[in-house]
């Protein structure tokens, strides 16, 4: 029995390769456009605000001290403030941490010693310092929040009405 599917396999391999290459390139372009559109719609700071709101909201239902995570809360707070173009004073970071001031100071000192926070003198008040994220920490927070985008998008798509077929 003759296998008629093999006929012509070698006839135009370059033509097939060119077409496959074009299809691959077009798919990569479409994927890039979709990714850019999603990034424009849901920025890392948007996701960060959702996470922060959820963290703050748990205290309405349970004892908030059970869920204290000052390092996480401060990292997220400083990231969001920097994204908004606002300087972060240590006192604001204490409040954002949700723990007593002395505990917040210990956490800030640890984050500074680990190189995650950078501290600079306040320009007008010598009692305060300004905090910022190190470049590596800022990028890590941004990448983590960006990695949550597919979850947010799935939730958003699930809540949208489906088009009639």
C-alpha positions in Angstrom: 0.0 0.0 0.0 1.3 3.4 -1.0 1.5 6.1 1.6 0.2 9.1 -0.4 0.9 11.5 2.5 4.6 11.2 1.9 4.2 12.4 -1.7 5.6 15.9 -2.0 7.1 16.2 1.5 10.4 17.2 0.0 8.8 19.2 -2.7 9.0 22.7 -1.0 10.6 22.4 2.5 11.9 26.0 2.2 8.4 27.3 1.4 6.9 25.5 4.4 9.7 26.7 6.7 9.2 30.3 5.5 5.4 30.0 6.1 6.0 28.5 9.6 8.5 31.2 10.4 6.0 33.9 9.4 3.2 32.3 11.4 5.6 32.1 14.4 6.6 35.8 14.0 2.9 36.9 13.7 2.0 34.9 16.8 4.8 36.5 18.7 3.7 39.9 17.6 0.1 39.2 18.7 1.3 37.8 22.0 3.4 41.0 22.5 0.4 43.2 21.7 -1.9 41.3 24.1 0.8 41.5 26.9 1.2 45.2 26.3 -2.5 45.8 26.4 -2.8 43.8 29.7 0.1 45.7 31.2 -1.6 49.0 30.3 -4.9 47.9 31.8 -3.6 46.4 35.1 -0.4 48.0 36.3 1.7 46.5 39.2 0.6 49.4 41.4 -3.1 48.6 40.7 -2.5 45.0 41.9 -0.5 46.3 44.9 -3.5 48.5 45.9 -5.8 45.4 45.8 -3.4 43.4 47.9 -3.0 46.2 50.4 -6.7 46.7 50.6 -7.2 43.0 51.2 -4.5 43.0 53.9 -6.1 46.0 55.7 -9.6 44.6 55.3 -9.0 41.4 57.2 -8.9 43.4 60.4 -12.6 44.1 60.1 -13.4 40.4 60.4 -10.6 39.1 62.7 -8.1 40.3 65.2 -5.6 42.1 62.9 -2.7 41.3 65.2 -3.1 37.7 64.2 -2.1 38.6 60.6 0.7 41.2 61.4 3.4 41.0 58.8 5.2 44.4 59.1 7.9 43.7 56.6 5.5 42.8 53.9 3.1 45.7 54.8 6.0 48.2 54.8 7.5 46.9 51.5 4.1 47.2 49.8 3.4 50.6 51.3 6.7 52.1 50.3 6.4 50.6 46.8 2.9 52.1 46.3 4.0 55.5 47.7 7.0 55.6 45.4 4.9 54.6 42.4 2.7 57.6 43.2 5.7 59.9 43.4 5.4 60.6 47.1 8.4 60.5 49.5 8.0 58.1 52.5 8.7 59.3 56.0 9.6 56.8 58.6 6.5 57.8 60.7 4.2 57.0 57.7 5.9 53.6 57.4 5.3 52.9 61.1 1.6 53.6 60.7 1.4 51.4 57.6 3.0 48.5 59.3 0.1 48.1 61.7 2.5 47.2 64.6 3.8 49.3 67.5 6.4 52.0 66.7 9.2 50.1 68.4 8.5 46.9 66.5 8.2 48.9 63.2 11.6 50.5 64.0 13.2 47.1 64.4 11.7 45.9 61.1 12.8 49.0 59.3 16.4 48.7 60.7 16.4 45.1 59.6 15.2 45.9 56.1 17.8 48.7 55.8 20.6 46.3 57.0 19.4 43.7 54.4 19.7 46.4 51.7 16.0 46.3 50.9 15.3 49.8 52.2 17.5 52.8 51.8 17.3 55.6 54.4 18.1 59.2 53.8 17.9 62.2 56.1 14.6 64.2 55.9 15.4 67.6 54.3 13.6 69.7 56.9 13.0 67.5 60.0 16.1 66.0 61.5 14.0 63.7 63.7 12.8 61.8 60.6 14.3 59.9 57.7 13.0 59.2 54.3 12.7 55.6 53.2 12.9 54.2 49.7 13.2 50.7 48.2 16.5 49.6 46.8 16.4 49.1 43.1 16.6 45.3 43.4 13.8 45.3 46.0 11.6 47.6 43.9 12.1 45.4 40.9 11.3 42.3 43.0 8.1 43.7 44.3 7.2 44.8 40.7 7.9 41.3 39.3 5.9 39.7 42.1 2.9 42.0 41.6 3.1 41.5 37.8 3.1 37.7 38.3 -0.3 38.1 40.0 -1.8 39.8 36.9 -3.0 36.5 35.3 -4.9 35.7 38.5 -6.5 39.2 38.5 -7.3 38.9 34.8 -9.0 35.5 35.2 -11.1 36.9 38.0 -12.0 39.9 35.9 -12.9 37.7 32.8 -14.9 35.4 35.0 -17.1 38.3 36.2 -17.7 39.7 32.7 -20.9 38.7 30.9 -20.3 36.2 28.1 -21.1 37.3 24.6 -24.0 35.5 23.0 -22.9 32.9 20.5 
